[in-house]
Structures are given as C-alpha cells and as structure tokens.
Amino acid sequence: MDQEFEKMLAKGNEAIAMAAIDSGCLLYFGYPITPQNDIPEYLSKHLPALGGVFIQAESEIASINLLLGASATGARAMTSSSSPGISLMQEGISYMAGSELPGLIVNISRSGPGLGGISPSQGDYFQATRGGGHGDYRTIVLAPSSVQEMYDLTCLAFDLSDKYRNPAMILGDALIGQMKEPLVRRKRSKMDLPPKDWALTGAKGRKPNRLKSLYLQDGELSEHNWKLHQKYEQMKKEEVRFESFFTEDAKLIVAAFGSMARVSKTSVELAKEEGMKVGLLRPITLFPFPETAFYDLSQRVKLFLTVELNTGQMVEDVKLSAARDAQVYFYGRPPGSLPSPEEVLEEIKKYYRLGQG
Amino acid sequence: MDSDPFYYDIIMAGFGGQGVLVIGNLLAYAAMMEGKHVTYLPVYGVEMRGGTANCTVVISSRQIGSPVVGSPHAAIVMNLPSLIKYEPLVLPEGLLFINSTLIEPKETYRKDIEILSIPVNEIAIDNGNPKLANMVALGAFNGKTKLVQMSSLFGSLEKVLDQRYHHLIPSNIKAIQLGAEFVRKMT
C-alpha cells in the first residue's frame, strides 16, 4: 500500500482534526469541552509546527468571534465545541451568515438541555438545521456516521463553506467522535472555488472591501435576505447528499442520521435476515435535507420509521418531505442509553406488521 | 461480499487504570492490520482511575454497522462489578473471560456459556510487573480465541502505545506471551 495512504486506526475527533490540516485550515480557536477535546488536543500539537495558529480562547463566544475575524481575512479557519458551547456561539454564527463569511463549526454534541450530561445525544438537530441564532439564515450541516466520513465530510464542509460564503457545521456526537475505526487520510481533490476577492487583506491597489451584517438603507436588508435565500435554494438543488441502503424493494424505510444510522444499519441487516423488506435512508446533509429523496421513495413506500437519539426532531423533516399518504413513525431515546440494534429491530418489526395487516 | 463472512464482537471491562481500553485498542489494530473491518468504542465518562471503564471491539470481514453491541460473543471482565454487569449479556455459547485474581469463579452463574478463568494479576506479578495484567489477559484471550496472529498484536504495540512507552514494548510482548502460554497449558 502507498505509504501516504496508510490505513490508521483513528478516533472520529482526530479524523476531523487531520482533515482540517489537510484542507489547509491552519487556524483554530476553541475552548475545551467533553466529548470533543481530542480535536483541540490534536491541533494544538500539530498546528504550530505547520506555521498555523492554535488559540485556546477565554470562552466559546470569543472562539466564534475569532473565527469570524479569521474568515474575514480569507483564511480557512475553524472552531469546535459541544452543545452548551455551541449554544454560546449562535450569535456569532448568525453574524457570519449575515456577513457571508465561511468557516467551520464542529459540534460533537452531548446531552442537554442546559448543562445536561456528556452522553451521546442527537438533541441538537433543531438547533443545527434551523439556524440556531437569530435571523432568516441557514447553516450547511453535515452528519458523518463513520470515522472515514468525519474526515471526508470535514474536507467537504470547508469547500462548501467557501463555495457559498456561509458557515458550515459538522454535527456528530460522542459515539462517532470517540469511536476508533480504520481511516485512510486521502486528500480529496479540491472543488473549483471562486477567489476570495471579498476578503479584508489590506486594500493595497484596490478598493476597500466591506464585510457587514448591518443594512439600514431602504430596501437594502430585504435585498440582502433574498440573496441569502437564493444561496440556500441553490444548496437545496446542488448539495443534497444521502445514503440509500437496501431501499430498492423496501416496504419500510428507516430514516436515521449519524450514530443512529450506524445502529439502524445493523437492525436493517437483521430484519433482512428474517425476510423483511426493510431499507435505510440516511441523510448526510441535514441542511439541505434530502426532501426529494424521501418524497420520491414515499411514492412507493408508505411506511417510514425515524430513529433518533432524542425524543423526535428529524422526524418532522421526514414528515414534511414524505407524501401525505405515507405513515411516518418515530422511535427515539433521550440521552442516557443507546439502543442496541436488537432493540431497534423490535421497533422495525412492530411497524412492519402494520404494512402486512 | 466475502465467501467466508466473519463477525465477532467483544466487550472488555474493568476498573479505570486496569488497561482494558489499551487492550481493546490493540486487538482492533491487530485485526485491522490483518485486513479486517474493525470498530473500537470506548465508553468514556466522568470516571477516573478506580472508576469503571469498558470498550466494545467489533471485528468483521464486512463493513460494520453498529459499533454498539447489546449481546457480545465474548466479554473480558477484569473485576467483580464488570462481571455483574456483563455476564448476563454474553450470547449463549459465548465466552466469558474472567480475571480470577479479583473474581471468584464461583461468582459466575451461566451454564450456557464457556467460562475461562485466568489469574491475570498473579501471572503479571510473578513476571515482575503487576501493571501488565491487561496484557496477560489479552494474550490469554487471544490464545483462546485465536482472533488474530500473535505477531499482529506485537506489531500493533508500537502503533497504539505512545512513543514514550515504546521502551516497554518488550515487557508487554512478554506479558502477552505469558497469557497465551497459560491458556495453552490449560488445554
């Protein structure tokens, strides 16, 4: 095997940090919080040697504003945190979206509300996909479900963020962040990205650039919001990503993302072994959500079971996307215990029987 | 798809500091070096040394779905609280590996599984380094299950252990060998 592409056994969090470096992101700002500390640990060790900058800020609010400032200069930069820290960052993310600044925010989520706990949870789905901060904006949200995807989707997130001049988020959880799996650190070919001629680089020999989110002139803000809206519409057309697993002849579709998609995949395999026609549709982009994929499937399949590590969030998007005569059911767990594949299988059986009746 | 699909999962548990995460890591790495798909899932927590620690390792010839396992093929339990938690979960005809230095074999109740009792602390102490009880356990477990080649385990040490512990690799290898030897003599 090629030395450069040696297979290693890496943690999901470490894969994100490696992908950042491989994507040319040499600026990191963050404040420690479990279960994502492997990211700053790795980057604090490696960035200085590469001529980059690692700053442990005084808070998450400082971190997100350092990210905003770094992005304004045209550099690739990132921050990472976990749920309560991401809540603190929402104002800054809104300002970044409003100022059309790229930048990567990683949320290796934990359980809430409030200080909650450190166990895996998918309770931040709404916060991630609905914007989280104030105003009519969206964040590009990618949900990896393996260590390799932690790497690949981080690389992709930087590109999409630059392409759309919009913040991008990786939404993982402790399961995917702490798990180790084989990882091949292969550099993706970079997207053809527009030059960052909007960046604040000193204005020598050119007109000054201005980055702002304040628009007070008559009609100006309305126009700005329509412009943002068009970007989100373009993302919906061009950037949707999902994985289909045994969906071809399925009579029931399990919908799950991230860590729960991993557990559900085994449940689907177990169901297959018992002769049930069950498939899995896994959204990889949570925004833009694979609306059309769900709608198209629901023309033929009328039973959906959304499985989440919360008490019901993505299920709303599945319901909005599926045809009206499709039945969308939900199985979820609040933080504290992970369902085993066998437990999810029992739920699958329960709803599969409805289709037989 | 593989012509000979292979799938095996193990939960390893003990006190924090007993080194169960390290041996889980080593086993996963060794299996990966042999071309298998692997997942290693540590249960992390607020626990520190003296608390409980466990990890789940899945080894398969195919892509692995869930890294979370409800009923494992095997459990390695290094202390009594881990026995109480994991003995009921082992699959029928599965393997329960107990550290008989800290757990009385009579504490077990399952009749439908194989129970392998190895005094791993005693073996490690006799060898002069009580800290290597985890490596004795790994060697004995692999000697029994033959999940990976011993040479793969040895090779994974330098990948898994931090550089500052590399001078200890020979003693780790010896502890793994002692565990394997102990199992060989039992049969």
Interface residues (C-beta under 8 A of the other chain):
Chain A: K7 M8 L9 T34 P35 I118 A174 L175 Q178 M179 K180 E181 P182 R262 V263 S264 K265 T266 S267 V268 E269 L338 P339 S340 P341 E342 E343
Chain B: N25 A28 Y29 M32 H37 V38 T39 Y40 L41 P42 Y44 G45 V46 I64 G65 S66 P67 V68 V69 G70 S71 K159 V160
